[in-house]
Amino acid sequence: YFGMDHNVDQTGKSVIINKTSNTRIPEQRFSEHLKDEKGEESQKRFILKRDNSSIDKEDNQVGS
């Protein structure tokens, strides 16, 4: 998007970014490509945990 070059360093834990002859500041802002989630009602997500008794019942049903 910005015309920059990137390489992974020798440790494999970092990315090194370099300017190139194609590096530029685009006419459109990067943020214009993202959804505006502030205006939308965001959905709340929950992680549901099974209680141990329901797992035991499923195991018994599968085994029989």
PDB file of N, CA, C and O in Angstrom:
ATOM      1  N   TYR A   1       0.825  -1.193   0.000  1.00  0.00           N
ATOM      2  CA  TYR A   1       0.000   0.000   0.000  1.00  0.00           C
ATOM      3  C   TYR A   1       0.865   1.253   0.000  1.00  0.00           C
ATOM      4  O   TYR A   1       0.546   2.230  -0.676  1.00  0.00           O
ATOM      5  N   PHE A   2       1.941   1.227   0.742  1.00  0.00           N
ATOM      6  CA  PHE A   2       2.822   2.386   0.823  1.00  0.00           C
ATOM      7  C   PHE A   2       4.043   2.258  -0.086  1.00  0.00           C
ATOM      8  O   PHE A   2       4.830   3.197  -0.199  1.00  0.00           O
ATOM      9  N   GLY A   3       4.208   1.106  -0.733  1.00  0.00           N
ATOM     10  CA  GLY A   3       5.338   0.915  -1.631  1.00  0.00           C
ATOM     11  C   GLY A   3       6.655   0.727  -0.907  1.00  0.00           C
ATOM     12  O   GLY A   3       7.706   1.124  -1.410  1.00  0.00           O
ATOM     13  N   MET A   4       6.605   0.128   0.260  1.00  0.00           N
ATOM     14  CA  MET A   4       7.831  -0.097   1.028  1.00  0.00           C
ATOM     15  C   MET A   4       8.281  -1.548   0.874  1.00  0.00           C
ATOM     16  O   MET A   4       7.514  -2.409   0.443  1.00  0.00           O
ATOM     17  N   ASP A   5       9.523  -1.798   1.231  1.00  0.00           N
ATOM     18  CA  ASP A   5      10.103  -3.133   1.154  1.00  0.00           C
ATOM     19  C   ASP A   5      10.183  -3.697   2.570  1.00  0.00           C
ATOM     20  O   ASP A   5      10.403  -2.951   3.524  1.00  0.00           O
ATOM     21  N   HIS A   6      10.003  -5.013   2.711  1.00  0.00           N
ATOM     22  CA  HIS A   6      10.095  -5.611   4.044  1.00  0.00           C
ATOM     23  C   HIS A   6      10.858  -6.927   3.972  1.00  0.00           C
ATOM     24  O   HIS A   6      10.789  -7.659   2.985  1.00  0.00           O
ATOM     25  N   ASN A   7      11.583  -7.201   5.043  1.00  0.00           N
ATOM     26  CA  ASN A   7      12.348  -8.435   5.183  1.00  0.00           C
ATOM     27  C   ASN A   7      12.274  -8.898   6.628  1.00  0.00           C
ATOM     28  O   ASN A   7      12.157  -8.085   7.545  1.00  0.00           O
ATOM     29  N   VAL A   8      12.343 -10.205   6.824  1.00  0.00           N
ATOM     30  CA  VAL A   8      12.383 -10.770   8.175  1.00  0.00           C
ATOM     31  C   VAL A   8      13.840 -10.820   8.601  1.00  0.00           C
ATOM     32  O   VAL A   8      14.708 -11.221   7.825  1.00  0.00           O
ATOM     33  N   ASP A   9      14.110 -10.404   9.856  1.00  0.00           N
ATOM     34  CA  ASP A   9      15.494 -10.414  10.327  1.00  0.00           C
ATOM     35  C   ASP A   9      15.988 -11.847  10.551  1.00  0.00           C
ATOM     36  O   ASP A   9      15.211 -12.795  10.435  1.00  0.00           O
ATOM     37  N   GLN A  10      17.261 -12.005  10.865  1.00  0.00           N
ATOM     38  CA  GLN A  10      17.877 -13.322  10.979  1.00  0.00           C
ATOM     39  C   GLN A  10      17.284 -14.173  12.088  1.00  0.00           C
ATOM     40  O   GLN A  10      17.295 -15.400  11.994  1.00  0.00           O
ATOM     41  N   THR A  11      16.762 -13.542  13.140  1.00  0.00           N
ATOM     42  CA  THR A  11      16.183 -14.310  14.238  1.00  0.00           C
ATOM     43  C   THR A  11      14.790 -14.814  13.885  1.00  0.00           C
ATOM     44  O   THR A  11      14.289 -15.744  14.517  1.00  0.00           O
ATOM     45  N   GLY A  12      14.166 -14.213  12.889  1.00  0.00           N
ATOM     46  CA  GLY A  12      12.818 -14.602  12.490  1.00  0.00           C
ATOM     47  C   GLY A  12      11.739 -14.016  13.377  1.00  0.00           C
ATOM     48  O   GLY A  12      10.575 -14.409  13.291  1.00  0.00           O
ATOM     49  N   LYS A  13      12.125 -13.069  14.237  1.00  0.00           N
ATOM     50  CA  LYS A  13      11.162 -12.494  15.177  1.00  0.00           C
ATOM     51  C   LYS A  13      10.769 -11.058  14.842  1.00  0.00           C
ATOM     52  O   LYS A  13       9.853 -10.513  15.458  1.00  0.00           O
ATOM     53  N   SER A  14      11.435 -10.444  13.890  1.00  0.00           N
ATOM     54  CA  SER A  14      11.165  -9.041  13.563  1.00  0.00           C
ATOM     55  C   SER A  14      11.085  -8.854  12.055  1.00  0.00           C
ATOM     56  O   SER A  14      11.661  -9.620  11.283  1.00  0.00           O
ATOM     57  N   VAL A  15      10.364  -7.824  11.660  1.00  0.00           N
ATOM     58  CA  VAL A  15      10.286  -7.452  10.252  1.00  0.00           C
ATOM     59  C   VAL A  15      10.968  -6.101  10.094  1.00  0.00           C
ATOM     60  O   VAL A  15      10.705  -5.171  10.856  1.00  0.00           O
ATOM     61  N   ILE A  16      11.833  -5.998   9.114  1.00  0.00           N
ATOM     62  CA  ILE A  16      12.547  -4.753   8.847  1.00  0.00           C
ATOM     63  C   ILE A  16      11.904  -4.095   7.635  1.00  0.00           C
ATOM     64  O   ILE A  16      11.785  -4.711   6.575  1.00  0.00           O
ATOM     65  N   ILE A  17      11.488  -2.840   7.795  1.00  0.00           N
ATOM     66  CA  ILE A  17      10.818  -2.093   6.735  1.00  0.00           C
ATOM     67  C   ILE A  17      11.785  -1.063   6.179  1.00  0.00           C
ATOM     68  O   ILE A  17      12.446  -0.358   6.941  1.00  0.00           O
ATOM     69  N   ASN A  18      11.876  -0.967   4.846  1.00  0.00           N
ATOM     70  CA  ASN A  18      12.764  -0.005   4.194  1.00  0.00           C
ATOM     71  C   ASN A  18      12.003   0.797   3.158  1.00  0.00           C
ATOM     72  O   ASN A  18      11.091   0.291   2.503  1.00  0.00           O
ATOM     73  N   LYS A  19      12.392   2.061   3.020  1.00  0.00           N
ATOM     74  CA  LYS A  19      11.842   2.881   1.947  1.00  0.00           C
ATOM     75  C   LYS A  19      12.448   2.414   0.628  1.00  0.00           C
ATOM     76  O   LYS A  19      13.584   1.942   0.585  1.00  0.00           O
ATOM     77  N   THR A  20      11.679   2.552  -0.442  1.00  0.00           N
ATOM     78  CA  THR A  20      12.175   2.231  -1.781  1.00  0.00           C
ATOM     79  C   THR A  20      11.885   3.420  -2.692  1.00  0.00           C
ATOM     80  O   THR A  20      11.338   4.430  -2.248  1.00  0.00           O
ATOM     81  N   SER A  21      12.246   3.301  -3.941  1.00  0.00           N
ATOM     82  CA  SER A  21      11.934   4.374  -4.888  1.00  0.00           C
ATOM     83  C   SER A  21      10.433   4.461  -5.127  1.00  0.00           C
ATOM     84  O   SER A  21       9.945   5.479  -5.619  1.00  0.00           O
ATOM     85  N   ASN A  22       9.695   3.410  -4.787  1.00  0.00           N
ATOM     86  CA  ASN A  22       8.239   3.402  -4.963  1.00  0.00           C
ATOM     87  C   ASN A  22       7.486   3.829  -3.711  1.00  0.00           C
ATOM     88  O   ASN A  22       6.257   3.894  -3.732  1.00  0.00           O
ATOM     89  N   THR A  23       8.194   4.123  -2.618  1.00  0.00           N
ATOM     90  CA  THR A  23       7.537   4.517  -1.373  1.00  0.00           C
ATOM     91  C   THR A  23       6.811   5.834  -1.585  1.00  0.00           C
ATOM     92  O   THR A  23       7.347   6.778  -2.166  1.00  0.00           O
ATOM     93  N   ARG A  24       5.560   5.873  -1.093  1.00  0.00           N
ATOM     94  CA  ARG A  24       4.752   7.073  -1.285  1.00  0.00           C
ATOM     95  C   ARG A  24       3.708   7.167  -0.180  1.00  0.00           C
ATOM     96  O   ARG A  24       3.429   6.193   0.520  1.00  0.00           O
ATOM     97  N   ILE A  25       3.147   8.344  -0.040  1.00  0.00           N
ATOM     98  CA  ILE A  25       1.988   8.514   0.825  1.00  0.00           C
ATOM     99  C   ILE A  25       0.782   8.514  -0.109  1.00  0.00           C
ATOM    100  O   ILE A  25       0.645   9.417  -0.935  1.00  0.00           O
ATOM    101  N   PRO A  26      -0.091   7.522   0.007  1.00  0.00           N
ATOM    102  CA  PRO A  26      -1.226   7.392  -0.901  1.00  0.00           C
ATOM    103  C   PRO A  26      -2.206   8.558  -0.770  1.00  0.00           C
ATOM    104  O   PRO A  26      -2.249   9.242   0.253  1.00  0.00           O
ATOM    105  N   GLU A  27      -2.989   8.766  -1.828  1.00  0.00           N
ATOM    106  CA  GLU A  27      -3.989   9.832  -1.808  1.00  0.00           C
ATOM    107  C   GLU A  27      -5.092   9.522  -0.801  1.00  0.00           C
ATOM    108  O   GLU A  27      -5.553  10.405  -0.077  1.00  0.00           O
ATOM    109  N   GLN A  28      -5.513   8.245  -0.764  1.00  0.00           N
ATOM    110  CA  GLN A  28      -6.532   7.852   0.203  1.00  0.00           C
ATOM    111  C   GLN A  28      -5.855   7.436   1.495  1.00  0.00           C
ATOM    112  O   GLN A  28      -4.809   6.788   1.480  1.00  0.00           O
ATOM    113  N   ARG A  29      -6.459   7.812   2.610  1.00  0.00           N
ATOM    114  CA  ARG A  29      -5.929   7.388   3.899  1.00  0.00           C
ATOM    115  C   ARG A  29      -6.229   5.910   4.100  1.00  0.00           C
ATOM    116  O   ARG A  29      -7.263   5.410   3.658  1.00  0.00           O
ATOM    117  N   PHE A  30      -5.332   5.229   4.759  1.00  0.00           N
ATOM    118  CA  PHE A  30      -5.508   3.803   5.016  1.00  0.00           C
ATOM    119  C   PHE A  30      -6.784   3.563   5.815  1.00  0.00           C
ATOM    120  O   PHE A  30      -7.488   2.580   5.584  1.00  0.00           O
ATOM    121  N   SER A  31      -7.082   4.451   6.746  1.00  0.00           N
ATOM    122  CA  SER A  31      -8.263   4.299   7.589  1.00  0.00           C
ATOM    123  C   SER A  31      -9.566   4.351   6.785  1.00  0.00           C
ATOM    124  O   SER A  31     -10.590   3.854   7.252  1.00  0.00           O
ATOM    125  N   GLU A  32      -9.546   4.933   5.606  1.00  0.00           N
ATOM    126  CA  GLU A  32     -10.743   4.985   4.766  1.00  0.00           C
ATOM    127  C   GLU A  32     -11.114   3.601   4.227  1.00  0.00           C
ATOM    128  O   GLU A  32     -12.255   3.387   3.818  1.00  0.00           O
ATOM    129  N   HIS A  33     -10.184   2.680   4.222  1.00  0.00           N
ATOM    130  CA  HIS A  33     -10.432   1.325   3.737  1.00  0.00           C
ATOM    131  C   HIS A  33     -11.025   0.425   4.815  1.00  0.00           C
ATOM    132  O   HIS A  33     -11.477  -0.682   4.524  1.00  0.00           O
ATOM    133  N   LEU A  34     -11.024   0.900   6.062  1.00  0.00           N
ATOM    134  CA  LEU A  34     -11.525   0.099   7.176  1.00  0.00           C
ATOM    135  C   LEU A  34     -12.984   0.411   7.425  1.00  0.00           C
ATOM    136  O   LEU A  34     -13.451   1.523   7.177  1.00  0.00           O
ATOM    137  N   LYS A  35     -13.705  -0.596   7.925  1.00  0.00           N
ATOM    138  CA  LYS A  35     -15.096  -0.397   8.297  1.00  0.00           C
ATOM    139  C   LYS A  35     -15.177   0.536   9.493  1.00  0.00           C
ATOM    140  O   LYS A  35     -14.306   0.528  10.363  1.00  0.00           O
ATOM    141  N   ASP A  36     -16.217   1.329   9.525  1.00  0.00           N
ATOM    142  CA  ASP A  36     -16.451   2.171  10.683  1.00  0.00           C
ATOM    143  C   ASP A  36     -17.312   1.390  11.661  1.00  0.00           C
ATOM    144  O   ASP A  36     -18.538   1.376  11.553  1.00  0.00           O
ATOM    145  N   GLU A  37     -16.661   0.739  12.615  1.00  0.00           N
ATOM    146  CA  GLU A  37     -17.380  -0.106  13.557  1.00  0.00           C
ATOM    147  C   GLU A  37     -18.003   0.717  14.683  1.00  0.00           C
ATOM    148  O   GLU A  37     -18.838   0.210  15.432  1.00  0.00           O
ATOM    149  N   LYS A  38     -17.607   1.964  14.804  1.00  0.00           N
ATOM    150  CA  LYS A  38     -18.170   2.794  15.858  1.00  0.00           C
ATOM    151  C   LYS A  38     -19.654   3.051  15.598  1.00  0.00           C
ATOM    152  O   LYS A  38     -20.460   3.055  16.528  1.00  0.00           O
ATOM    153  N   GLY A  39     -20.006   3.262  14.345  1.00  0.00           N
ATOM    154  CA  GLY A  39     -21.387   3.539  13.997  1.00  0.00           C
ATOM    155  C   GLY A  39     -22.263   2.302  14.080  1.00  0.00           C
ATOM    156  O   GLY A  39     -23.458   2.399  14.358  1.00  0.00           O
ATOM    157  N   GLU A  40     -21.671   1.145  13.841  1.00  0.00           N
ATOM    158  CA  GLU A  40     -22.421  -0.098  13.886  1.00  0.00           C
ATOM    159  C   GLU A  40     -22.493  -0.597  15.321  1.00  0.00           C
ATOM    160  O   GLU A  40     -21.588  -0.360  16.121  1.00  0.00           O
ATOM    161  N   GLU A  41     -23.556  -1.275  15.626  1.00  0.00           N
ATOM    162  CA  GLU A  41     -23.659  -1.859  16.955  1.00  0.00           C
ATOM    163  C   GLU A  41     -22.782  -3.101  16.981  1.00  0.00           C
ATOM    164  O   GLU A  41     -23.059  -4.087  16.298  1.00  0.00           O
ATOM    165  N   SER A  42     -21.735  -3.041  17.768  1.00  0.00           N
ATOM    166  CA  SER A  42     -20.813  -4.178  17.783  1.00  0.00           C
ATOM    167  C   SER A  42     -21.419  -5.332  18.567  1.00  0.00           C
ATOM    168  O   SER A  42     -22.059  -5.145  19.601  1.00  0.00           O
ATOM    169  N   GLN A  43     -21.196  -6.529  18.041  1.00  0.00           N
ATOM    170  CA  GLN A  43     -21.715  -7.728  18.692  1.00  0.00           C
ATOM    171  C   GLN A  43     -20.755  -8.143  19.791  1.00  0.00           C
ATOM    172  O   GLN A  43     -19.541  -8.180  19.591  1.00  0.00           O
ATOM    173  N   LYS A  44     -21.309  -8.451  20.947  1.00  0.00           N
ATOM    174  CA  LYS A  44     -20.474  -8.955  22.024  1.00  0.00           C
ATOM    175  C   LYS A  44     -20.314 -10.449  21.843  1.00  0.00           C
ATOM    176  O   LYS A  44     -21.272 -11.156  21.529  1.00  0.00           O
ATOM    177  N   ARG A  45     -19.115 -10.917  22.039  1.00  0.00           N
ATOM    178  CA  ARG A  45     -18.828 -12.341  21.890  1.00  0.00           C
ATOM    179  C   ARG A  45     -18.445 -12.908  23.237  1.00  0.00           C
ATOM    180  O   ARG A  45     -17.719 -12.284  24.011  1.00  0.00           O
ATOM    181  N   PHE A  46     -18.936 -14.086  23.500  1.00  0.00           N
ATOM    182  CA  PHE A  46     -18.662 -14.744  24.763  1.00  0.00           C
ATOM    183  C   PHE A  46     -18.089 -16.130  24.483  1.00  0.00           C
ATOM    184  O   PHE A  46     -18.460 -16.784  23.508  1.00  0.00           O
ATOM    185  N   ILE A  47     -17.201 -16.557  25.331  1.00  0.00           N
ATOM    186  CA  ILE A  47     -16.711 -17.925  25.275  1.00  0.00           C
ATOM    187  C   ILE A  47     -17.498 -18.696  26.320  1.00  0.00           C
ATOM    188  O   ILE A  47     -17.432 -18.392  27.511  1.00  0.00           O
ATOM    189  N   LEU A  48     -18.234 -19.685  25.870  1.00  0.00           N
ATOM    190  CA  LEU A  48     -19.053 -20.472  26.778  1.00  0.00           C
ATOM    191  C   LEU A  48     -18.286 -21.711  27.197  1.00  0.00           C
ATOM    192  O   LEU A  48     -17.668 -22.379  26.368  1.00  0.00           O
ATOM    193  N   LYS A  49     -18.325 -22.010  28.466  1.00  0.00           N
ATOM    194  CA  LYS A  49     -17.609 -23.166  28.994  1.00  0.00           C
ATOM    195  C   LYS A  49     -18.626 -24.228  29.391  1.00  0.00           C
ATOM    196  O   LYS A  49     -19.590 -23.944  30.103  1.00  0.00           O
ATOM    197  N   ARG A  50     -18.405 -25.439  28.931  1.00  0.00           N
ATOM    198  CA  ARG A  50     -19.270 -26.551  29.321  1.00  0.00           C
ATOM    199  C   ARG A  50     -18.958 -26.947  30.751  1.00  0.00           C
ATOM    200  O   ARG A  50     -17.806 -26.897  31.182  1.00  0.00           O
ATOM    201  N   ASP A  51     -19.987 -27.339  31.482  1.00  0.00           N
ATOM    202  CA  ASP A  51     -19.681 -27.881  32.802  1.00  0.00           C
ATOM    203  C   ASP A  51     -19.287 -29.349  32.623  1.00  0.00           C
ATOM    204  O   ASP A  51     -19.695 -29.986  31.652  1.00  0.00           O
ATOM    205  N   ASN A  52     -18.522 -29.869  33.525  1.00  0.00           N
ATOM    206  CA  ASN A  52     -17.959 -31.212  33.392  1.00  0.00           C
ATOM    207  C   ASN A  52     -19.020 -32.292  33.289  1.00  0.00           C
ATOM    208  O   ASN A  52     -18.791 -33.314  32.642  1.00  0.00           O
ATOM    209  N   SER A  53     -20.167 -32.094  33.906  1.00  0.00           N
ATOM    210  CA  SER A  53     -21.190 -33.131  33.888  1.00  0.00           C
ATOM    211  C   SER A  53     -21.742 -33.337  32.475  1.00  0.00           C
ATOM    212  O   SER A  53     -22.083 -34.460  32.106  1.00  0.00           O
ATOM    213  N   SER A  54     -21.832 -32.271  31.687  1.00  0.00           N
ATOM    214  CA  SER A  54     -22.356 -32.431  30.329  1.00  0.00           C
ATOM    215  C   SER A  54     -21.364 -33.186  29.445  1.00  0.00           C
ATOM    216  O   SER A  54     -21.772 -33.913  28.540  1.00  0.00           O
ATOM    217  N   ILE A  55     -20.082 -33.022  29.698  1.00  0.00           N
ATOM    218  CA  ILE A  55     -19.068 -33.735  28.919  1.00  0.00           C
ATOM    219  C   ILE A  55     -19.127 -35.225  29.251  1.00  0.00           C
ATOM    220  O   ILE A  55     -19.039 -36.066  28.357  1.00  0.00           O
ATOM    221  N   ASP A  56     -19.275 -35.552  30.539  1.00  0.00           N
ATOM    222  CA  ASP A  56     -19.365 -36.953  30.948  1.00  0.00           C
ATOM    223  C   ASP A  56     -20.565 -37.628  30.298  1.00  0.00           C
ATOM    224  O   ASP A  56     -20.467 -38.771  29.852  1.00  0.00           O
ATOM    225  N   LYS A  57     -21.690 -36.936  30.242  1.00  0.00           N
ATOM    226  CA  LYS A  57     -22.905 -37.524  29.639  1.00  0.00           C
ATOM    227  C   LYS A  57     -22.678 -37.787  28.162  1.00  0.00           C
ATOM    228  O   LYS A  57     -23.094 -38.828  27.654  1.00  0.00           O
ATOM    229  N   GLU A  58     -22.009 -36.844  27.445  1.00  0.00           N
ATOM    230  CA  GLU A  58     -21.748 -37.048  26.025  1.00  0.00           C
ATOM    231  C   GLU A  58     -20.829 -38.234  25.802  1.00  0.00           C
ATOM    232  O   GLU A  58     -21.038 -39.013  24.872  1.00  0.00           O
ATOM    233  N   ASP A  59     -19.810 -38.381  26.647  1.00  0.00           N
ATOM    234  CA  ASP A  59     -18.884 -39.509  26.504  1.00  0.00           C
ATOM    235  C   ASP A  59     -19.613 -40.832  26.699  1.00  0.00           C
ATOM    236  O   ASP A  59     -19.344 -41.794  25.979  1.00  0.00           O
ATOM    237  N   ASN A  60     -20.522 -40.896  27.650  1.00  0.00           N
ATOM    238  CA  ASN A  60     -21.270 -42.124  27.920  1.00  0.00           C
ATOM    239  C   ASN A  60     -22.181 -42.460  26.741  1.00  0.00           C
ATOM    240  O   ASN A  60     -22.339 -43.630  26.390  1.00  0.00           O
ATOM    241  N   GLN A  61     -22.777 -41.445  26.135  1.00  0.00           N
ATOM    242  CA  GLN A  61     -23.674 -41.692  25.012  1.00  0.00           C
ATOM    243  C   GLN A  61     -22.916 -42.172  23.791  1.00  0.00           C
ATOM    244  O   GLN A  61     -23.395 -43.044  23.067  1.00  0.00           O
ATOM    245  N   VAL A  62     -21.739 -41.613  23.554  1.00  0.00           N
ATOM    246  CA  VAL A  62     -20.945 -42.015  22.398  1.00  0.00           C
ATOM    247  C   VAL A  62     -20.446 -43.449  22.566  1.00  0.00           C
ATOM    248  O   VAL A  62     -20.411 -44.213  21.601  1.00  0.00           O
ATOM    249  N   GLY A  63     -20.061 -43.814  23.786  1.00  0.00           N
ATOM    250  CA  GLY A  63     -19.519 -45.139  24.039  1.00  0.00           C
ATOM    251  C   GLY A  63     -20.547 -46.244  23.927  1.00  0.00           C
ATOM    252  O   GLY A  63     -20.193 -47.389  23.647  1.00  0.00           O
ATOM    253  N   SER A  64     -21.821 -45.922  24.141  1.00  0.00           N
ATOM    254  CA  SER A  64     -22.830 -46.989  24.139  1.00  0.00           C
ATOM    255  C   SER A  64     -23.382 -47.273  22.752  1.00  0.00           C
ATOM    256  O   SER A  64     -24.237 -48.145  22.595  1.00  0.00           O
TER     257      SER A  64
END
